[in-house]
Amino acid sequence: MEFTWDVVPLFRVFGILIRYYSLFFIAVYIGAWIMLRWQIVRGGGKEDDATIFMLLGIALTWIGGRVFHFGFYDWDIFINDPSVFFDIKRGGIASHGSAFFLIVGMWAYTRWKATPFLDGLDRLSFGAAWGAGVVRLGNLFNSEIVGRVTDQTWGVRFPRYDRGLGEVPLRHPSQIYEFFMGMAVLGLLFLVDRKFGGESRPRGLLFFTFLFAYFGGRFLVEYFKEYQTVASDFPFTMGQLLSIAPASIGLVGIIWSLKRHAPAGWGSLEAHAEEE
């Protein structure tokens, strides 16, 4: 079974050039805002708390993604022409960087809101899983972050990626793998949230579950993705190397949060003081 993916990554509406990738990013932000608002309001916060952080998050995901992309994947390109960092027409947003900058941003935001840091990360986890999955559909429409070549009995051909080759090889549709992985992690978060009583859940449990499930899954999916940066004879890809630490922190954190069982609570001054 084989399929050829040769979709032009943009189209026009009333003469305006629109990119599919941009539309998927809009879907990411809208979905993430809806889930963050649900979590914050349910925890006793205000809808504006979610809106303000989401506006901040839009900038953080782009800046962090670009920093990590050029820092770990395309450093040679950046060092020769630093202006590519601001070229929005050029792809390159590393999910590890977006996640790291969002975490730092949530730390600063929860301090401002006198809210436990881990509580903020818990409520952000739903949107993070949603975004990590949906953005891969944008990569699919851009014919980027493709999978490794299969045994040629099945797969997807990406002629826009494999330009200049006499015969376009069949590859793993790794973007689709990662989309379903993101949705599976999102479903797991809903199950964990429900099982542990919503606002009665241990603080940090959702965030650490996200770290372990998403980056653990990312480590496995990388076996089907084309190598990035690290030489092909190296046992791990750059994505795998960057996933080991967060997945490990997630596993340890799950055990720690279940033992500690600190209460959740958005805007809890007492809980915030306890962490200090």
Contacts in CASP RR format, 6 or more apart in sequence:
PFRMAT RR
TARGET T0000
AUTHOR 0000-0000-0000
METHOD contacts of the structure
MODEL  1
MEFTWDVVPLFRVFGILIRYYSLFFIAVYIGAWIMLRWQIVRGGGKEDDA
TIFMLLGIALTWIGGRVFHFGFYDWDIFINDPSVFFDIKRGGIASHGSAF
FLIVGMWAYTRWKATPFLDGLDRLSFGAAWGAGVVRLGNLFNSEIVGRVT
DQTWGVRFPRYDRGLGEVPLRHPSQIYEFFMGMAVLGLLFLVDRKFGGES
RPRGLLFFTFLFAYFGGRFLVEYFKEYQTVASDFPFTMGQLLSIAPASIG
LVGIIWSLKRHAPAGWGSLEAHAEEE
1 154 0 8 1.000
1 155 0 8 1.000
2 154 0 8 1.000
2 155 0 8 1.000
2 156 0 8 1.000
2 157 0 8 1.000
2 170 0 8 1.000
3 155 0 8 1.000
3 156 0 8 1.000
3 157 0 8 1.000
4 156 0 8 1.000
4 157 0 8 1.000
4 159 0 8 1.000
4 168 0 8 1.000
5 140 0 8 1.000
5 143 0 8 1.000
5 156 0 8 1.000
5 157 0 8 1.000
5 158 0 8 1.000
5 173 0 8 1.000
6 143 0 8 1.000
6 157 0 8 1.000
6 158 0 8 1.000
6 159 0 8 1.000
6 160 0 8 1.000
7 20 0 8 1.000
7 141 0 8 1.000
7 143 0 8 1.000
9 19 0 8 1.000
9 20 0 8 1.000
9 21 0 8 1.000
9 141 0 8 1.000
9 142 0 8 1.000
9 143 0 8 1.000
9 160 0 8 1.000
10 17 0 8 1.000
10 18 0 8 1.000
10 19 0 8 1.000
10 20 0 8 1.000
11 17 0 8 1.000
11 18 0 8 1.000
11 20 0 8 1.000
12 18 0 8 1.000
20 138 0 8 1.000
20 141 0 8 1.000
20 142 0 8 1.000
21 91 0 8 1.000
21 138 0 8 1.000
21 139 0 8 1.000
21 141 0 8 1.000
21 142 0 8 1.000
24 134 0 8 1.000
24 135 0 8 1.000
24 137 0 8 1.000
24 138 0 8 1.000
24 141 0 8 1.000
25 135 0 8 1.000
25 138 0 8 1.000
27 134 0 8 1.000
28 130 0 8 1.000
28 131 0 8 1.000
28 134 0 8 1.000
28 135 0 8 1.000
29 54 0 8 1.000
29 58 0 8 1.000
31 127 0 8 1.000
31 130 0 8 1.000
31 131 0 8 1.000
32 54 0 8 1.000
32 126 0 8 1.000
32 127 0 8 1.000
32 128 0 8 1.000
32 130 0 8 1.000
32 131 0 8 1.000
33 50 0 8 1.000
33 51 0 8 1.000
33 54 0 8 1.000
35 126 0 8 1.000
35 127 0 8 1.000
35 130 0 8 1.000
36 50 0 8 1.000
36 53 0 8 1.000
36 54 0 8 1.000
36 123 0 8 1.000
36 124 0 8 1.000
36 126 0 8 1.000
36 127 0 8 1.000
37 47 0 8 1.000
37 50 0 8 1.000
37 51 0 8 1.000
38 126 0 8 1.000
39 50 0 8 1.000
39 122 0 8 1.000
39 123 0 8 1.000
39 126 0 8 1.000
39 266 0 8 1.000
40 46 0 8 1.000
40 47 0 8 1.000
40 49 0 8 1.000
40 50 0 8 1.000
40 123 0 8 1.000
40 266 0 8 1.000
41 47 0 8 1.000
41 50 0 8 1.000
42 198 0 8 1.000
42 199 0 8 1.000
43 199 0 8 1.000
43 264 0 8 1.000
43 265 0 8 1.000
43 266 0 8 1.000
44 265 0 8 1.000
44 266 0 8 1.000
44 267 0 8 1.000
45 266 0 8 1.000
45 267 0 8 1.000
49 113 0 8 1.000
49 266 0 8 1.000
52 109 0 8 1.000
53 106 0 8 1.000
53 109 0 8 1.000
53 124 0 8 1.000
56 105 0 8 1.000
56 109 0 8 1.000
57 102 0 8 1.000
57 105 0 8 1.000
60 98 0 8 1.000
60 101 0 8 1.000
60 102 0 8 1.000
60 104 0 8 1.000
60 105 0 8 1.000
61 93 0 8 1.000
61 98 0 8 1.000
61 101 0 8 1.000
61 102 0 8 1.000
62 93 0 8 1.000
62 98 0 8 1.000
63 101 0 8 1.000
64 93 0 8 1.000
64 94 0 8 1.000
64 97 0 8 1.000
64 98 0 8 1.000
64 100 0 8 1.000
64 101 0 8 1.000
65 92 0 8 1.000
65 93 0 8 1.000
65 94 0 8 1.000
65 95 0 8 1.000
65 96 0 8 1.000
65 97 0 8 1.000
65 98 0 8 1.000
65 101 0 8 1.000
66 85 0 8 1.000
66 92 0 8 1.000
66 93 0 8 1.000
66 94 0 8 1.000
67 97 0 8 1.000
67 101 0 8 1.000
68 94 0 8 1.000
68 96 0 8 1.000
68 97 0 8 1.000
68 98 0 8 1.000
68 100 0 8 1.000
69 91 0 8 1.000
69 92 0 8 1.000
69 93 0 8 1.000
69 94 0 8 1.000
69 97 0 8 1.000
70 77 0 8 1.000
70 78 0 8 1.000
70 84 0 8 1.000
70 85 0 8 1.000
70 92 0 8 1.000
71 78 0 8 1.000
72 94 0 8 1.000
72 96 0 8 1.000
72 229 0 8 1.000
72 238 0 8 1.000
72 242 0 8 1.000
73 92 0 8 1.000
73 94 0 8 1.000
73 228 0 8 1.000
73 229 0 8 1.000
73 238 0 8 1.000
74 84 0 8 1.000
74 92 0 8 1.000
77 84 0 8 1.000
78 84 0 8 1.000
78 85 0 8 1.000
84 90 0 8 1.000
91 142 0 8 1.000
91 144 0 8 1.000
93 135 0 8 1.000
95 132 0 8 1.000
95 135 0 8 1.000
95 218 0 8 1.000
96 239 0 8 1.000
96 242 0 8 1.000
96 243 0 8 1.000
96 246 0 8 1.000
99 128 0 8 1.000
99 132 0 8 1.000
99 246 0 8 1.000
102 124 0 8 1.000
102 128 0 8 1.000
103 121 0 8 1.000
106 117 0 8 1.000
106 120 0 8 1.000
106 121 0 8 1.000
106 124 0 8 1.000
107 117 0 8 1.000
109 120 0 8 1.000
110 116 0 8 1.000
110 117 0 8 1.000
110 119 0 8 1.000
110 120 0 8 1.000
110 272 0 8 1.000
111 117 0 8 1.000
113 266 0 8 1.000
113 267 0 8 1.000
114 267 0 8 1.000
114 268 0 8 1.000
114 269 0 8 1.000
114 272 0 8 1.000
115 265 0 8 1.000
115 266 0 8 1.000
115 267 0 8 1.000
115 268 0 8 1.000
115 271 0 8 1.000
115 272 0 8 1.000
116 203 0 8 1.000
116 262 0 8 1.000
116 265 0 8 1.000
116 267 0 8 1.000
116 268 0 8 1.000
116 271 0 8 1.000
116 272 0 8 1.000
116 274 0 8 1.000
116 275 0 8 1.000
117 275 0 8 1.000
118 203 0 8 1.000
118 204 0 8 1.000
118 207 0 8 1.000
118 257 0 8 1.000
118 262 0 8 1.000
118 275 0 8 1.000
119 203 0 8 1.000
119 204 0 8 1.000
119 264 0 8 1.000
119 265 0 8 1.000
119 266 0 8 1.000
119 267 0 8 1.000
119 268 0 8 1.000
119 271 0 8 1.000
120 207 0 8 1.000
120 266 0 8 1.000
121 204 0 8 1.000
121 206 0 8 1.000
121 207 0 8 1.000
122 201 0 8 1.000
122 203 0 8 1.000
122 204 0 8 1.000
122 205 0 8 1.000
122 206 0 8 1.000
122 207 0 8 1.000
122 264 0 8 1.000
123 206 0 8 1.000
123 266 0 8 1.000
124 207 0 8 1.000
125 189 0 8 1.000
125 206 0 8 1.000
125 207 0 8 1.000
125 209 0 8 1.000
125 210 0 8 1.000
126 186 0 8 1.000
126 189 0 8 1.000
126 190 0 8 1.000
126 206 0 8 1.000
127 186 0 8 1.000
128 210 0 8 1.000
128 214 0 8 1.000
129 182 0 8 1.000
129 183 0 8 1.000
129 185 0 8 1.000
129 186 0 8 1.000
129 187 0 8 1.000
129 189 0 8 1.000
129 210 0 8 1.000
129 214 0 8 1.000
130 182 0 8 1.000
130 186 0 8 1.000
131 182 0 8 1.000
132 178 0 8 1.000
132 182 0 8 1.000
132 185 0 8 1.000
132 214 0 8 1.000
133 178 0 8 1.000
133 179 0 8 1.000
133 181 0 8 1.000
133 182 0 8 1.000
133 183 0 8 1.000
134 179 0 8 1.000
136 145 0 8 1.000
136 175 0 8 1.000
136 176 0 8 1.000
136 178 0 8 1.000
136 179 0 8 1.000
137 175 0 8 1.000
137 179 0 8 1.000
138 175 0 8 1.000
139 145 0 8 1.000
139 175 0 8 1.000
140 173 0 8 1.000
140 175 0 8 1.000
140 176 0 8 1.000
140 179 0 8 1.000
143 158 0 8 1.000
143 159 0 8 1.000
143 160 0 8 1.000
143 161 0 8 1.000
144 161 0 8 1.000
145 174 0 8 1.000
145 175 0 8 1.000
145 225 0 8 1.000
145 226 0 8 1.000
146 158 0 8 1.000
146 161 0 8 1.000
146 171 0 8 1.000
146 172 0 8 1.000
146 174 0 8 1.000
146 175 0 8 1.000
146 225 0 8 1.000
146 226 0 8 1.000
147 171 0 8 1.000
147 172 0 8 1.000
147 173 0 8 1.000
147 174 0 8 1.000
147 175 0 8 1.000
147 224 0 8 1.000
147 225 0 8 1.000
147 226 0 8 1.000
148 171 0 8 1.000
148 172 0 8 1.000
148 174 0 8 1.000
148 224 0 8 1.000
148 225 0 8 1.000
148 226 0 8 1.000
148 227 0 8 1.000
149 169 0 8 1.000
149 170 0 8 1.000
149 171 0 8 1.000
150 169 0 8 1.000
150 170 0 8 1.000
150 171 0 8 1.000
150 172 0 8 1.000
152 169 0 8 1.000
152 170 0 8 1.000
153 170 0 8 1.000
154 170 0 8 1.000
155 170 0 8 1.000
155 171 0 8 1.000
155 172 0 8 1.000
155 173 0 8 1.000
156 170 0 8 1.000
156 171 0 8 1.000
156 172 0 8 1.000
156 173 0 8 1.000
157 168 0 8 1.000
157 169 0 8 1.000
157 170 0 8 1.000
157 171 0 8 1.000
158 168 0 8 1.000
158 171 0 8 1.000
159 168 0 8 1.000
162 168 0 8 1.000
162 169 0 8 1.000
171 226 0 8 1.000
172 224 0 8 1.000
172 225 0 8 1.000
174 221 0 8 1.000
174 224 0 8 1.000
174 225 0 8 1.000
174 226 0 8 1.000
177 221 0 8 1.000
177 224 0 8 1.000
178 218 0 8 1.000
178 221 0 8 1.000
181 214 0 8 1.000
181 217 0 8 1.000
181 218 0 8 1.000
181 221 0 8 1.000
182 214 0 8 1.000
184 213 0 8 1.000
185 210 0 8 1.000
185 213 0 8 1.000
185 214 0 8 1.000
185 217 0 8 1.000
188 209 0 8 1.000
188 213 0 8 1.000
189 206 0 8 1.000
189 209 0 8 1.000
189 210 0 8 1.000
192 201 0 8 1.000
192 205 0 8 1.000
192 206 0 8 1.000
192 209 0 8 1.000
193 201 0 8 1.000
193 206 0 8 1.000
196 202 0 8 1.000
196 205 0 8 1.000
198 264 0 8 1.000
199 264 0 8 1.000
199 265 0 8 1.000
200 263 0 8 1.000
200 264 0 8 1.000
201 264 0 8 1.000
202 257 0 8 1.000
202 258 0 8 1.000
202 260 0 8 1.000
202 261 0 8 1.000
202 262 0 8 1.000
202 264 0 8 1.000
203 257 0 8 1.000
203 260 0 8 1.000
203 262 0 8 1.000
203 263 0 8 1.000
203 264 0 8 1.000
203 265 0 8 1.000
203 271 0 8 1.000
204 253 0 8 1.000
204 257 0 8 1.000
204 262 0 8 1.000
205 254 0 8 1.000
205 257 0 8 1.000
205 258 0 8 1.000
208 249 0 8 1.000
208 250 0 8 1.000
208 251 0 8 1.000
208 252 0 8 1.000
208 253 0 8 1.000
208 254 0 8 1.000
208 256 0 8 1.000
208 257 0 8 1.000
209 250 0 8 1.000
209 254 0 8 1.000
211 246 0 8 1.000
211 247 0 8 1.000
211 249 0 8 1.000
211 250 0 8 1.000
211 253 0 8 1.000
212 247 0 8 1.000
212 250 0 8 1.000
212 251 0 8 1.000
212 254 0 8 1.000
215 243 0 8 1.000
215 244 0 8 1.000
215 246 0 8 1.000
215 247 0 8 1.000
215 250 0 8 1.000
216 243 0 8 1.000
216 247 0 8 1.000
217 243 0 8 1.000
217 247 0 8 1.000
218 239 0 8 1.000
218 240 0 8 1.000
218 243 0 8 1.000
218 247 0 8 1.000
219 239 0 8 1.000
219 240 0 8 1.000
219 243 0 8 1.000
219 244 0 8 1.000
219 247 0 8 1.000
222 236 0 8 1.000
222 237 0 8 1.000
222 239 0 8 1.000
222 240 0 8 1.000
222 243 0 8 1.000
225 237 0 8 1.000
227 237 0 8 1.000
228 237 0 8 1.000
228 238 0 8 1.000
228 239 0 8 1.000
229 237 0 8 1.000
229 238 0 8 1.000
230 236 0 8 1.000
230 237 0 8 1.000
230 238 0 8 1.000
230 241 0 8 1.000
262 271 0 8 1.000
262 274 0 8 1.000
263 271 0 8 1.000
265 271 0 8 1.000
END
